[in-house]
Amino acid sequence: MSQSEIELTTKQKLNLETAQISWKELQLFFAKGNLLRVSEHKDLVEVAEKIASNQQDDVETLILSKEIAFATPQWVKKNCQPTTQLWAVVVAPYVLCQLATASRIS
């Protein structure tokens, strides 16, 4: 099987697209209301996969348990400076982020 024939799972694709980024670079997404923060107790890529795969029941559970939520001004004030590093991955139209101190990245 050649490399071009290898099919990646959604989780593998998201893992490849996950990167560290500074808060300064994420501010625009916050201003547009497209920034979701993921609890440090959750795996960022697994949460992104649930959203990308439209796993509504799992996503609803994460929302109700406040494991994911839109970033609020209060959260930003408490956690973010211009140089703060976060892990981020895009699941259009959202950008999911998690403080880089969290170690739950696939």
VOTORKE-15086 format. One record per residue (C-alpha): x, y, z; chain; residue number from 1. Coordinates in steps of 0.25 Angstrom, whole numbers, plus 2048, in hexadecimal, padded with zeros to 3 digits. Layout:
// VOTORKE-15086
<atom xx="X" yy="Y" zz="Z" chain="A" n="NUM"/>
...
// end
This chain:
// VOTORKE-15086
<atom xx="800" yy="800" zz="800" chain="A" n="1"/>
<atom xx="806" yy="80D" zz="7FC" chain="A" n="2"/>
<atom xx="805" yy="81A" zz="805" chain="A" n="3"/>
<atom xx="7FB" yy="820" zz="7FC" chain="A" n="4"/>
<atom xx="7F2" yy="814" zz="7FF" chain="A" n="5"/>
<atom xx="7F3" yy="816" zz="80E" chain="A" n="6"/>
<atom xx="7E6" yy="81B" zz="813" chain="A" n="7"/>
<atom xx="7E6" yy="823" zz="820" chain="A" n="8"/>
<atom xx="7DB" yy="822" zz="82B" chain="A" n="9"/>
<atom xx="7D5" yy="82F" zz="82F" chain="A" n="10"/>
<atom xx="7DD" yy="82F" zz="83C" chain="A" n="11"/>
<atom xx="7EA" yy="82D" zz="835" chain="A" n="12"/>
<atom xx="7E7" yy="838" zz="82C" chain="A" n="13"/>
<atom xx="7E3" yy="841" zz="837" chain="A" n="14"/>
<atom xx="7F0" yy="83D" zz="83F" chain="A" n="15"/>
<atom xx="7F8" yy="841" zz="833" chain="A" n="16"/>
<atom xx="7F1" yy="84F" zz="833" chain="A" n="17"/>
<atom xx="7F3" yy="852" zz="841" chain="A" n="18"/>
<atom xx="7FE" yy="85C" zz="845" chain="A" n="19"/>
<atom xx="802" yy="866" zz="850" chain="A" n="20"/>
<atom xx="7FE" yy="874" zz="84D" chain="A" n="21"/>
<atom xx="7FF" yy="881" zz="855" chain="A" n="22"/>
<atom xx="7F3" yy="887" zz="85B" chain="A" n="23"/>
<atom xx="7F6" yy="894" zz="853" chain="A" n="24"/>
<atom xx="7F4" yy="88B" zz="846" chain="A" n="25"/>
<atom xx="7E6" yy="886" zz="84C" chain="A" n="26"/>
<atom xx="7E0" yy="893" zz="850" chain="A" n="27"/>
<atom xx="7D9" yy="895" zz="842" chain="A" n="28"/>
<atom xx="7D2" yy="888" zz="844" chain="A" n="29"/>
<atom xx="7CE" yy="88C" zz="852" chain="A" n="30"/>
<atom xx="7C9" yy="899" zz="84D" chain="A" n="31"/>
<atom xx="7C0" yy="892" zz="842" chain="A" n="32"/>
<atom xx="7BA" yy="889" zz="84D" chain="A" n="33"/>
<atom xx="7C1" yy="87C" zz="846" chain="A" n="34"/>
<atom xx="7CA" yy="878" zz="851" chain="A" n="35"/>
<atom xx="7C7" yy="86C" zz="85A" chain="A" n="36"/>
<atom xx="7CF" yy="869" zz="866" chain="A" n="37"/>
<atom xx="7D1" yy="85B" zz="86A" chain="A" n="38"/>
<atom xx="7D3" yy="856" zz="878" chain="A" n="39"/>
<atom xx="7E1" yy="852" zz="87C" chain="A" n="40"/>
<atom xx="7DB" yy="845" zz="881" chain="A" n="41"/>
<atom xx="7D7" yy="841" zz="872" chain="A" n="42"/>
<atom xx="7DF" yy="83D" zz="866" chain="A" n="43"/>
<atom xx="7DE" yy="849" zz="85C" chain="A" n="44"/>
<atom xx="7DF" yy="840" zz="850" chain="A" n="45"/>
<atom xx="7D4" yy="836" zz="855" chain="A" n="46"/>
<atom xx="7CB" yy="842" zz="858" chain="A" n="47"/>
<atom xx="7CE" yy="847" zz="84A" chain="A" n="48"/>
<atom xx="7CB" yy="83A" zz="844" chain="A" n="49"/>
<atom xx="7BD" yy="839" zz="84B" chain="A" n="50"/>
<atom xx="7BA" yy="847" zz="845" chain="A" n="51"/>
<atom xx="7BF" yy="844" zz="837" chain="A" n="52"/>
<atom xx="7B8" yy="836" zz="837" chain="A" n="53"/>
<atom xx="7AB" yy="83D" zz="83C" chain="A" n="54"/>
<atom xx="7AA" yy="834" zz="848" chain="A" n="55"/>
<atom xx="79E" yy="83C" zz="84E" chain="A" n="56"/>
<atom xx="79C" yy="835" zz="85B" chain="A" n="57"/>
<atom xx="7AA" yy="835" zz="85F" chain="A" n="58"/>
<atom xx="7AC" yy="843" zz="85B" chain="A" n="59"/>
<atom xx="79F" yy="847" zz="863" chain="A" n="60"/>
<atom xx="7A5" yy="83F" zz="86F" chain="A" n="61"/>
<atom xx="7B2" yy="847" zz="86E" chain="A" n="62"/>
<atom xx="7AA" yy="854" zz="86E" chain="A" n="63"/>
<atom xx="7A1" yy="851" zz="879" chain="A" n="64"/>
<atom xx="7AE" yy="84D" zz="882" chain="A" n="65"/>
<atom xx="7B5" yy="85A" zz="87E" chain="A" n="66"/>
<atom xx="7C0" yy="852" zz="878" chain="A" n="67"/>
<atom xx="7BF" yy="85A" zz="86B" chain="A" n="68"/>
<atom xx="7B9" yy="868" zz="86A" chain="A" n="69"/>
<atom xx="7BB" yy="875" zz="862" chain="A" n="70"/>
<atom xx="7C6" yy="87D" zz="868" chain="A" n="71"/>
<atom xx="7C1" yy="888" zz="870" chain="A" n="72"/>
<atom xx="7C7" yy="896" zz="874" chain="A" n="73"/>
<atom xx="7C9" yy="890" zz="882" chain="A" n="74"/>
<atom xx="7D0" yy="884" zz="87E" chain="A" n="75"/>
<atom xx="7D9" yy="88C" zz="875" chain="A" n="76"/>
<atom xx="7DC" yy="896" zz="880" chain="A" n="77"/>
<atom xx="7E0" yy="88B" zz="889" chain="A" n="78"/>
<atom xx="7E8" yy="882" zz="880" chain="A" n="79"/>
<atom xx="7ED" yy="88A" zz="874" chain="A" n="80"/>
<atom xx="7F9" yy="894" zz="872" chain="A" n="81"/>
<atom xx="7FE" yy="898" zz="864" chain="A" n="82"/>
<atom xx="809" yy="88D" zz="865" chain="A" n="83"/>
<atom xx="800" yy="882" zz="86B" chain="A" n="84"/>
<atom xx="802" yy="875" zz="863" chain="A" n="85"/>
<atom xx="7F6" yy="86D" zz="860" chain="A" n="86"/>
<atom xx="7F4" yy="860" zz="858" chain="A" n="87"/>
<atom xx="7EA" yy="863" zz="84D" chain="A" n="88"/>
<atom xx="7E3" yy="85B" zz="842" chain="A" n="89"/>
<atom xx="7D8" yy="860" zz="838" chain="A" n="90"/>
<atom xx="7CB" yy="859" zz="837" chain="A" n="91"/>
<atom xx="7C4" yy="863" zz="82D" chain="A" n="92"/>
<atom xx="7BE" yy="86D" zz="831" chain="A" n="93"/>
<atom xx="7C5" yy="86B" zz="83F" chain="A" n="94"/>
<atom xx="7D2" yy="86B" zz="844" chain="A" n="95"/>
<atom xx="7D4" yy="862" zz="850" chain="A" n="96"/>
<atom xx="7DF" yy="866" zz="85A" chain="A" n="97"/>
<atom xx="7E5" yy="861" zz="867" chain="A" n="98"/>
<atom xx="7F0" yy="867" zz="870" chain="A" n="99"/>
<atom xx="7FD" yy="862" zz="86C" chain="A" n="100"/>
<atom xx="800" yy="85E" zz="87A" chain="A" n="101"/>
<atom xx="7F5" yy="853" zz="878" chain="A" n="102"/>
<atom xx="7FC" yy="846" zz="875" chain="A" n="103"/>
<atom xx="7F0" yy="83F" zz="86F" chain="A" n="104"/>
<atom xx="7F3" yy="840" zz="860" chain="A" n="105"/>
<atom xx="7F3" yy="833" zz="857" chain="A" n="106"/>
// end
